Amino acid sequence: MWYVYIVKCNDGSFYTGVTNNIDGRLKRHNTGRGAKYTRRKRPVTLVYAEKFPNRSAAQSREAEVKSYSREGKQKLIAGVAQW
């Protein structure tokens, strides 16, 4: 399984990524070995995850989620439908 995930950084910003191992990826983010963006914004907290059958589908959804405004990401996290 592959996942699109959103973490909330310690400064309140969001980071969206894709992985096949959420626990491992969160550990990498929180030890400074994850994305460059999150290295200086630790600790991060998982606030959203969505499951996909393959990497391609997850990456397509990741691109879509990354195009959302901050408000759009907050709605997604809260469970409000995106149109």
Summary of the structure (lengths in Angstrom):
residues: 83
radius of gyration: 12.1
end to end distance: 25.5
largest distance: 35.6
contacts: 215
relative contact order: 0.24
helix: 41%
strand: 25%
